[in-house]
């Protein structure tokens, strides 16, 4: 990742505290010390976007229950997601969903204060795909963000490491990858190192068992890329341009699509 020189004026007493963090092992000079302190401060306010859009009737798992509000153990899916985000230092959260779903989620989360986060709601009126839903946050986000589909449970996934790996590169987007014995039902990739060379959504045949898990980190410039679907339009386009990286996770997400999935 490229770095730029900056000039700042800081009180000498503060600089003494900064210099005290230099250990000559991980932090070797004042510049590294200041950079590390800024990273820690920014890290506490990282942004996450939960994509919970789509037709309300199609994402019900019972007459009065949606995938996102389904109970898994003693808590709803969205509560478990928020707790995972909070422990991973993603404290500013946007939820994109239709009006009825927003109302149900708001009954559970409110503005997020009780769970230690800030939750904002963005209403989706209609959408032709996942990218259309994501682009509703355009203008509200000016820094890198985590995004994921709202019907997944990912308690054991290391999203902090996904974030860290993205920040070390110049990629526009870094997608999480897992393995599957049914790649034709998912998005598959062809890779060289960490670089995604090709992204194929639900190919008829695939001998590649690396698949897209619906969790990714992106720069806000992604919102300017043309296309209605992340998987069919945008990710394949970014792969051809060499702008997308992959992060292989040994842990997998669990999709909540029906009542049986909550057990």
ZALO-514418 format. One record per residue (C-alpha): residue number from 1; z, x, y. Coordinates in steps of 0.1 Angstrom, whole numbers, plus 5000, padded with zeros to 4 digits. Each point is the difference from the previous one (the first is absolute). Example, Ala and Ser with C-alpha at 12.3 -4.5 7.8 and 13.67 -1.06 7.14 Angstrom:
{num: 1 Z: 5078 X: 5123 Y: 4955}
{num: 2 Z: 4993 X: 5014 Y: 5034}
END
This chain:
{num: 1 Z: 5000 X: 5000 Y: 5000}
{num: 2 Z: 4990 X: 5014 Y: 5034}
{num: 3 Z: 5027 X: 5010 Y: 5025}
{num: 4 Z: 5000 X: 5001 Y: 5038}
{num: 5 Z: 5019 X: 5021 Y: 5025}
{num: 6 Z: 5023 X: 4980 Y: 5024}
{num: 7 Z: 5023 X: 5011 Y: 5028}
{num: 8 Z: 5033 X: 4983 Y: 5005}
{num: 9 Z: 5031 X: 5005 Y: 5021}
{num: 10 Z: 5033 X: 4997 Y: 4981}
{num: 11 Z: 5036 X: 5005 Y: 5011}
{num: 12 Z: 5014 X: 5033 Y: 4988}
{num: 13 Z: 5030 X: 4983 Y: 4983}
{num: 14 Z: 4976 X: 4979 Y: 4979}
{num: 15 Z: 4979 X: 5031 Y: 4992}
{num: 16 Z: 5032 X: 5017 Y: 4986}
{num: 17 Z: 5004 X: 4971 Y: 4976}
{num: 18 Z: 4963 X: 5002 Y: 4990}
{num: 19 Z: 5003 X: 5038 Y: 4994}
{num: 20 Z: 5031 X: 4993 Y: 4978}
{num: 21 Z: 4977 X: 4983 Y: 4975}
{num: 22 Z: 4979 X: 5032 Y: 4994}
{num: 23 Z: 5009 X: 5013 Y: 4966}
{num: 24 Z: 4972 X: 5026 Y: 4995}
{num: 25 Z: 4991 X: 4983 Y: 4967}
{num: 26 Z: 4986 X: 4966 Y: 5006}
{num: 27 Z: 5001 X: 5002 Y: 5038}
{num: 28 Z: 4991 X: 5034 Y: 5014}
{num: 29 Z: 4996 X: 4994 Y: 5037}
{num: 30 Z: 5006 X: 4977 Y: 5029}
{num: 31 Z: 4967 X: 4983 Y: 4997}
{num: 32 Z: 5006 X: 4991 Y: 4964}
{num: 33 Z: 5035 X: 4988 Y: 5009}
{num: 34 Z: 4987 X: 4976 Y: 5027}
{num: 35 Z: 4972 X: 4988 Y: 4978}
{num: 36 Z: 5025 X: 4992 Y: 4971}
{num: 37 Z: 5024 X: 4982 Y: 5023}
{num: 38 Z: 4971 X: 4979 Y: 5015}
{num: 39 Z: 4988 X: 4992 Y: 4964}
{num: 40 Z: 5034 X: 4988 Y: 4990}
{num: 41 Z: 5003 X: 4978 Y: 5031}
{num: 42 Z: 4966 X: 4984 Y: 4995}
{num: 43 Z: 5006 X: 4996 Y: 4963}
{num: 44 Z: 5027 X: 4975 Y: 5007}
{num: 45 Z: 4975 X: 4976 Y: 5016}
{num: 46 Z: 4970 X: 5002 Y: 4976}
{num: 47 Z: 4978 X: 4969 Y: 4998}
{num: 48 Z: 4991 X: 4980 Y: 4969}
{num: 49 Z: 4976 X: 4970 Y: 4997}
{num: 50 Z: 5004 X: 4974 Y: 4973}
{num: 51 Z: 4967 X: 4982 Y: 4992}
{num: 52 Z: 5010 X: 4966 Y: 4988}
{num: 53 Z: 4969 X: 4981 Y: 5011}
{num: 54 Z: 4978 X: 4976 Y: 4982}
{num: 55 Z: 4999 X: 4963 Y: 4992}
{num: 56 Z: 5035 X: 4987 Y: 4996}
{num: 57 Z: 4992 X: 4978 Y: 4970}
{num: 58 Z: 4984 X: 5029 Y: 4981}
{num: 59 Z: 5031 X: 5022 Y: 5002}
{num: 60 Z: 5026 X: 4975 Y: 4989}
{num: 61 Z: 5018 X: 5007 Y: 4967}
{num: 62 Z: 5016 X: 4966 Y: 4999}
{num: 63 Z: 4999 X: 4968 Y: 5020}
{num: 64 Z: 5022 X: 5013 Y: 5028}
{num: 65 Z: 5000 X: 5037 Y: 4995}
{num: 66 Z: 4977 X: 5028 Y: 5011}
{num: 67 Z: 4995 X: 5034 Y: 4984}
{num: 68 Z: 5017 X: 5017 Y: 5029}
{num: 69 Z: 5031 X: 4977 Y: 5000}
{num: 70 Z: 5005 X: 5000 Y: 4962}
{num: 71 Z: 5034 X: 5010 Y: 4988}
{num: 72 Z: 5000 X: 5032 Y: 4979}
{num: 73 Z: 5036 X: 5003 Y: 4988}
{num: 74 Z: 5023 X: 4991 Y: 5028}
{num: 75 Z: 4976 X: 5007 Y: 5029}
{num: 76 Z: 4965 X: 4988 Y: 5010}
{num: 77 Z: 4970 X: 5024 Y: 4997}
{num: 78 Z: 4997 X: 5004 Y: 5038}
{num: 79 Z: 5037 X: 5009 Y: 5003}
{num: 80 Z: 4996 X: 5027 Y: 4974}
{num: 81 Z: 4970 X: 5013 Y: 5018}
{num: 82 Z: 5018 X: 5001 Y: 5033}
{num: 83 Z: 5030 X: 5019 Y: 4984}
{num: 84 Z: 4976 X: 5025 Y: 4985}
{num: 85 Z: 4983 X: 5005 Y: 5034}
{num: 86 Z: 5033 X: 5004 Y: 5018}
{num: 87 Z: 5013 X: 5027 Y: 4976}
{num: 88 Z: 4967 X: 5018 Y: 5004}
{num: 89 Z: 5004 X: 5000 Y: 5038}
{num: 90 Z: 4974 X: 4973 Y: 5008}
{num: 91 Z: 5019 X: 4979 Y: 5024}
{num: 92 Z: 4973 X: 4983 Y: 5021}
{num: 93 Z: 4982 X: 4975 Y: 4978}
{num: 94 Z: 4971 X: 4976 Y: 5006}
{num: 95 Z: 4994 X: 4971 Y: 4976}
{num: 96 Z: 4965 X: 4985 Y: 5000}
{num: 97 Z: 4998 X: 4965 Y: 4985}
{num: 98 Z: 4990 X: 4964 Y: 5004}
{num: 99 Z: 5023 X: 4976 Y: 5020}
{num: 100 Z: 5018 X: 4984 Y: 4971}
{num: 101 Z: 5007 X: 5033 Y: 4983}
{num: 102 Z: 5013 X: 5015 Y: 5032}
{num: 103 Z: 5024 X: 4970 Y: 5004}
{num: 104 Z: 5013 X: 5006 Y: 4964}
{num: 105 Z: 5004 X: 5037 Y: 5005}
{num: 106 Z: 5017 X: 4996 Y: 5033}
{num: 107 Z: 5026 X: 4978 Y: 4984}
{num: 108 Z: 5009 X: 5030 Y: 4978}
{num: 109 Z: 4996 X: 5029 Y: 5023}
{num: 110 Z: 5002 X: 4987 Y: 5036}
{num: 111 Z: 4993 X: 5029 Y: 5023}
{num: 112 Z: 5013 X: 5025 Y: 4974}
{num: 113 Z: 5032 X: 5008 Y: 5019}
{num: 114 Z: 5023 X: 4992 Y: 4970}
{num: 115 Z: 4980 X: 5024 Y: 4979}
{num: 116 Z: 4999 X: 5028 Y: 5025}
{num: 117 Z: 4963 X: 4997 Y: 5010}
{num: 118 Z: 4978 X: 4984 Y: 5026}
{num: 119 Z: 4976 X: 4974 Y: 4986}
{num: 120 Z: 4971 X: 4986 Y: 5020}
{num: 121 Z: 4977 X: 4972 Y: 4987}
{num: 122 Z: 4962 X: 4998 Y: 5005}
{num: 123 Z: 4984 X: 4967 Y: 4991}
{num: 124 Z: 4967 X: 5001 Y: 4980}
{num: 125 Z: 4979 X: 4969 Y: 5007}
{num: 126 Z: 4971 X: 5009 Y: 4977}
{num: 127 Z: 4987 X: 5032 Y: 4984}
{num: 128 Z: 4970 X: 5012 Y: 4980}
{num: 129 Z: 5020 X: 5029 Y: 4984}
{num: 130 Z: 5028 X: 5024 Y: 5001}
{num: 131 Z: 4986 X: 5021 Y: 5028}
{num: 132 Z: 4997 X: 4969 Y: 5022}
{num: 133 Z: 5037 X: 4993 Y: 4994}
{num: 134 Z: 5010 X: 5036 Y: 5008}
{num: 135 Z: 4979 X: 5001 Y: 5032}
{num: 136 Z: 5022 X: 4972 Y: 5015}
{num: 137 Z: 5025 X: 5028 Y: 5008}
{num: 138 Z: 4974 X: 5018 Y: 5022}
{num: 139 Z: 5015 X: 5007 Y: 5034}
{num: 140 Z: 5035 X: 4998 Y: 4987}
{num: 141 Z: 5001 X: 5033 Y: 4982}
{num: 142 Z: 4991 X: 5034 Y: 5015}
{num: 143 Z: 5014 X: 5024 Y: 4973}
{num: 144 Z: 4997 X: 5005 Y: 4963}
{num: 145 Z: 5012 X: 4971 Y: 4978}
{num: 146 Z: 5007 X: 4990 Y: 4964}
{num: 147 Z: 4983 X: 4969 Y: 4987}
{num: 148 Z: 5003 X: 4982 Y: 4967}
{num: 149 Z: 4992 X: 4966 Y: 4984}
{num: 150 Z: 5029 X: 4976 Y: 5002}
{num: 151 Z: 5000 X: 4989 Y: 4964}
{num: 152 Z: 5011 X: 5033 Y: 4985}
{num: 153 Z: 5033 X: 5014 Y: 4990}
{num: 154 Z: 5003 X: 5038 Y: 5004}
{num: 155 Z: 5036 X: 5009 Y: 4998}
{num: 156 Z: 4994 X: 5034 Y: 4983}
{num: 157 Z: 4970 X: 5011 Y: 5019}
{num: 158 Z: 5006 X: 5030 Y: 5023}
{num: 159 Z: 4984 X: 4987 Y: 5032}
{num: 160 Z: 5018 X: 5028 Y: 5020}
{num: 161 Z: 4980 X: 5026 Y: 4981}
{num: 162 Z: 4968 X: 4980 Y: 5004}
{num: 163 Z: 5007 X: 5001 Y: 5038}
{num: 164 Z: 5008 X: 5037 Y: 4999}
{num: 165 Z: 4968 X: 5009 Y: 4982}
{num: 166 Z: 4979 X: 4980 Y: 5024}
{num: 167 Z: 5015 X: 5017 Y: 5030}
{num: 168 Z: 4991 X: 5034 Y: 4985}
{num: 169 Z: 4963 X: 4992 Y: 5001}
{num: 170 Z: 4972 X: 4989 Y: 5024}
{num: 171 Z: 4992 X: 4969 Y: 4979}
{num: 172 Z: 4995 X: 4967 Y: 5018}
{num: 173 Z: 5016 X: 4983 Y: 4970}
{num: 174 Z: 5020 X: 5010 Y: 4969}
{num: 175 Z: 5000 X: 4975 Y: 4972}
{num: 176 Z: 5025 X: 4999 Y: 4971}
{num: 177 Z: 4985 X: 5005 Y: 4966}
{num: 178 Z: 5014 X: 4992 Y: 4965}
{num: 179 Z: 4984 X: 4997 Y: 4966}
{num: 180 Z: 4988 X: 4969 Y: 4982}
{num: 181 Z: 4985 X: 4992 Y: 4966}
{num: 182 Z: 4980 X: 4972 Y: 5017}
{num: 183 Z: 4983 X: 5018 Y: 5029}
{num: 184 Z: 4971 X: 4975 Y: 5002}
{num: 185 Z: 5026 X: 4975 Y: 5014}
{num: 186 Z: 5010 X: 5023 Y: 5028}
{num: 187 Z: 4987 X: 5025 Y: 5026}
{num: 188 Z: 4991 X: 5033 Y: 4983}
{num: 189 Z: 4994 X: 5034 Y: 5016}
{num: 190 Z: 4982 X: 5032 Y: 4994}
{num: 191 Z: 5019 X: 5030 Y: 5014}
{num: 192 Z: 4999 X: 5037 Y: 5008}
{num: 193 Z: 5035 X: 5013 Y: 5005}
{num: 194 Z: 5017 X: 4975 Y: 5023}
{num: 195 Z: 4967 X: 4989 Y: 5015}
{num: 196 Z: 4985 X: 4966 Y: 4990}
{num: 197 Z: 4963 X: 5005 Y: 4996}
{num: 198 Z: 4992 X: 4965 Y: 4989}
{num: 199 Z: 5018 X: 4966 Y: 5000}
{num: 200 Z: 4987 X: 4972 Y: 4977}
{num: 201 Z: 5016 X: 4966 Y: 5000}
{num: 202 Z: 5000 X: 4983 Y: 4965}
{num: 203 Z: 4971 X: 5020 Y: 4985}
{num: 204 Z: 4983 X: 4984 Y: 4969}
{num: 205 Z: 5007 X: 5031 Y: 4980}
{num: 206 Z: 5023 X: 5029 Y: 5008}
{num: 207 Z: 5011 X: 5031 Y: 4980}
{num: 208 Z: 5024 X: 5009 Y: 5029}
{num: 209 Z: 5035 X: 4987 Y: 4995}
{num: 210 Z: 5012 X: 5009 Y: 5035}
{num: 211 Z: 5004 X: 4968 Y: 5020}
{num: 212 Z: 5010 X: 4989 Y: 5035}
{num: 213 Z: 5035 X: 4987 Y: 5003}
{num: 214 Z: 5001 X: 4977 Y: 5031}
{num: 215 Z: 5022 X: 5023 Y: 5021}
{num: 216 Z: 4985 X: 5024 Y: 5026}
{num: 217 Z: 5007 X: 5019 Y: 5031}
{num: 218 Z: 4975 X: 5000 Y: 5029}
{num: 219 Z: 4993 X: 5010 Y: 5035}
{num: 220 Z: 4994 X: 4972 Y: 5024}
{num: 221 Z: 4963 X: 5009 Y: 5003}
{num: 222 Z: 4995 X: 4983 Y: 4967}
{num: 223 Z: 5002 X: 4967 Y: 5018}
{num: 224 Z: 4967 X: 5009 Y: 5018}
{num: 225 Z: 4980 X: 5004 Y: 4968}
{num: 226 Z: 4976 X: 4972 Y: 4993}
{num: 227 Z: 5005 X: 4978 Y: 4969}
{num: 228 Z: 5019 X: 4969 Y: 4989}
{num: 229 Z: 5014 X: 5015 Y: 4967}
{num: 230 Z: 5019 X: 5032 Y: 4996}
{num: 231 Z: 4989 X: 5005 Y: 4964}
{num: 232 Z: 4964 X: 4988 Y: 5002}
{num: 233 Z: 4991 X: 5012 Y: 5035}
{num: 234 Z: 5024 X: 5025 Y: 5017}
{num: 235 Z: 5013 X: 5022 Y: 4973}
{num: 236 Z: 4966 X: 5007 Y: 4985}
{num: 237 Z: 4987 X: 5008 Y: 5035}
{num: 238 Z: 5028 X: 5024 Y: 5007}
{num: 239 Z: 4996 X: 5017 Y: 4967}
{num: 240 Z: 4964 X: 5008 Y: 5007}
{num: 241 Z: 5010 X: 5015 Y: 5033}
{num: 242 Z: 5028 X: 5021 Y: 4984}
{num: 243 Z: 5027 X: 4982 Y: 5020}
{num: 244 Z: 5022 X: 4987 Y: 4973}
{num: 245 Z: 5025 X: 5018 Y: 4978}
{num: 246 Z: 5018 X: 4990 Y: 4968}
{num: 247 Z: 5037 X: 5004 Y: 4991}
{num: 248 Z: 5007 X: 4997 Y: 4963}
{num: 249 Z: 5032 X: 4983 Y: 4991}
{num: 250 Z: 5017 X: 4999 Y: 4966}
{num: 251 Z: 5017 X: 4968 Y: 5009}
{num: 252 Z: 4981 X: 4967 Y: 5001}
{num: 253 Z: 5003 X: 4968 Y: 5020}
{num: 254 Z: 5006 X: 4967 Y: 4984}
{num: 255 Z: 4979 X: 4970 Y: 5011}
{num: 256 Z: 5017 X: 4966 Y: 5004}
{num: 257 Z: 4973 X: 4974 Y: 4993}
{num: 258 Z: 5018 X: 4974 Y: 4980}
{num: 259 Z: 5035 X: 4989 Y: 4990}
{num: 260 Z: 5000 X: 5022 Y: 4969}
{num: 261 Z: 4995 X: 5031 Y: 5021}
{num: 262 Z: 5034 X: 4995 Y: 5017}
{num: 263 Z: 5019 X: 5004 Y: 4967}
END
